[in-house]
Amino acid sequence: MAKPDARTIALLKRTFVDFQPTLDILKKPIVFSKAKGCYYWDNQGRKYFDGIGGIFVASLGHGHPRLLDALRRQSERMTFAPPLHGVSDVGLDFVEKLGSVTPGNLKFVKGFSGGSESTEAAMKFTRQYHRQTGNPTKYKFISRYSAYHGSTFAAMAASGTGKRKSKFDPQMGGFLKVFPPSHYRDLFPTWAEACRFAARQLEDVIVAEDPTTVAGFIVEPIGNTGGIITPTEEYYEIIRDICTRHNVTLIFDEVITGFAKTGSMFAAQTFGVTPDIICSGKGLSSGVLPLGALMAREDMGETFLGTAEQEVHFSHGNTYANNPLASAVGIAVIDEIVENKLDQRAQQLGALLRKRLEALRKYDCIREVRGRGILLGVELAADSKSLAPFPALGHALKQTAIENGLVLRVDPTWFAVAPAVNATEAEIEELADLVEKSLVDALKIARP
């Protein structure tokens, strides 16, 4: 890797890379300049395999011609519509298109600029909904430790990311936590029992807090920052029942899991449970433009229909919500997935990739491979007997992956992959080869 020039260093000191120490970035900065399909190139001409769609975003790969064509055609018609006066025609098309692929009756749709805006709006929507349906004391939200729901203040308060958010304390009030099933994993003989116990803790907290004060439970169907935590279907069946009985709005944060990655359009369909609200982002535009969306039960949306005097409309807005350009791209993404059955493709590619990842157990450093579809995580361990965490291996893997031209999501004790759902079998094999080579190289560092 070539030494960075003075201009690059100077400019990096005037900005920041998300969640990364600037001084570490300055040692070996990567400046990406091109992307196509499953690959990136930096400004030195070096090629990288994109093993996680940038950050779970480029679900159809980079530079997909159908998406770029939709962007070009819309840009020639209209790029922005006045949000206080009306909505664009393509914005309404987006509402219709997204509502046609959601589970259940989640057809009340609003587009936003990304995941954080979507989760933030979902929580405000839920509070106002309860206020307007005779439950004005319902204001609290419960979420899970280890979860990440976004960078805005309510989304951050709902997140359970510890040190990542403690710098911004005090957090907003009215946010409570339960532990994910992984917290109880070693206390039970089976994963199913751990999930069952964890799910029932939600009801304990709701009852202890007083159900008349609890507005919603927000959860990632597959927990990313906790290490691709993948509960059982029964876990969500229990959660759904608890929320229904206590009139608690169930919100699925599908910013990462949405749009075919788990083998269905939404993870809600993968797990067979329909929430009251789904939040999306990332893969909805495959990285072409910032785009997210809120999808709620249609009857919930009807609660906000009224005159100016009644003041029941949703008191919320964002400048780039339902943007015409982003809406056009979102429609093209959904059409591409549906017409080419890419949810099924994710299942096929995921089976191939999982088989290759499971084969890494021969290096005696893998505790578990988990996830659904092409969204998969691998938990690292010191050895197969102790199953002790192996953060030294994760730190080394973060280094060796980049050295081998591989972009991964690496945490000290696990790593994740989520390639494009339209990748070829050969590209999945290439990804798996790079993962294996990087892991072997990392072991040489972590096990000298």
C-alpha positions, 0 to 999 in steps of 0.5 A, a space after each residue: 500500500 503506497 504512502 498517502 500524500 500530504 493532501 490526503 493526510 491533511 484532509 483526513 484530519 479535517 473530517 472523520 471516518 465513522 466510528 474509527 480513530 482518526 490516528 489509526 486511519 492515518 496510518 494506512 488510509 484507504 481512499 475509494 475511487 470506483 465501484 462496480 458489481 462486487 468490487 471496489 478500487 482505491 485511488 491507488 488502483 488496488 481492487 477489493 472484494 466487497 464482502 458486506 455491500 459497503 456496510 450492508 447497503 449494496 444489496 444488488 452490487 455497485 453500479 447496477 444498470 437498472 438503478 442508474 437508468 432509473 436515476 437518469 430518467 427521473 433526474 430529467 423529469 424532477 429531482 425535488 418536490 416541495 414537501 409542505 405542499 404535496 408529493 411527487 407522482 413517483 413518490 406515490 408510486 414508491 408508496 404503492 410499490 413498497 406496500 405491495 411487497 410488505 408482509 400483512 397489511 403494512 401498507 402505510 408507507 413513508 420514504 426517508 433519507 435512511 435508517 436513522 430517520 426511519 427508526 426515529 420516525 417510527 418511535 414518534 409515530 408510535 407515541 402519537 398513535 397511542 396518544 390518539 387511540 386513548 392511551 396517552 400514558 404509553 410513551 416508553 420503548 423497550 429494546 435490546 442490549 447490543 442493538 444498534 438503531 441509528 445515530 439520532 438521539 431517540 435511535 441512539 437511546 434505543 440502541 444498546 451499544 454501551 461505550 459507543 453512545 455513553 460519550 453522549 450521555 445523558 440519554 433520552 428518558 423513556 428507553 428500557 432494555 432487555 438482553 438478547 438471547 445470546 446473553 443467556 446462551 451458556 445458561 441453557 442446554 439449547 439455543 431454543 431454550 435460551 431464546 424462549 427465556 429471553 423472549 419472556 423477559 420482555 413481558 417481565 419488563 412490560 409488567 414491571 414498568 406497567 403496561 399502560 406506560 409501554 408504547 413499543 418494542 423495537 428489535 432487529 430481527 437479526 442483531 448486527 452489532 451483537 454479532 449477527 444474533 439470530 433467534 429462533 422463529 419461536 422467539 418472535 412468535 412469543 414476542 408477537 404474542 406478548 406485544 399483542 396482549 399488552 397493546 405494545 407496538 412491535 417495530 422491526 428494524 430491518 435497515 440491515 435485514 430488509 430486501 432479500 438478504 435473509 432469503 425473503 423480502 423482509 426478515 419478518 417473512 423469514 421468521 414468519 411473524 408480522 410486526 406492526 411497523 417495519 423500518 428500512 434503509 440501506 439495501 432499499 437503494 443498493 447504495 445509489 442514493 440515501 433512502 429509507 422507509 417506514 411501513 406501518 399497518 394501514 389501520 394505524 395510518 388511518 388514525 392520522 387522518 383528520 382536519 387541521 382543527 383536529 390536529 391528528 396528522 403525523 407531526 413530523 417531516 424531513 426535507 428529503 423524505 420521499 425524494 423523487 430521485 430516491 423513490 425512483 431508485 427504490 422502485 427499481 430495486 424492488 422490481 429487480 428483486 421481485 422479477 428475478 426472484 433474488 430472495 430465492 437467489 439469496 437462499 441458494 448463495 447463502 447455502 453455498 457461502 455457509 458451507 464454506 464458512 462452516 468448513 473454517 472449523 478445521 482451523 479450531 477457531 470457530 464457535 458458530 456460524 449463524 444468520 439467514 440467507 447471505 447475511 451470515 456471521 462467524 463467531 471466533 473462539 480461542 479453540 473448540 473446547 474452551 469456546 473462549 472469545 478470541 479478540 486478538 484474532 478479530 483484530 488481526 483479521 481486520 488487518 489481514 482482510 484489507 491486506 488481501 483486498 477484502 472488505 469485511 465487517 470485523 468485530 474483535 470476536 466475530 465477523 460478518 459477510 453480506 455479499 450482493 444477492 445477485 452475485 455469481 457462484 464464482 464470486 461467492 467462491 472468491 469471497 470464501 477463498 479470501 475469507 479463508 486466506 485472511 483468517 489463516 493469515 490472521 491466525 499466524 499473528 494471533 497464534 504466533 
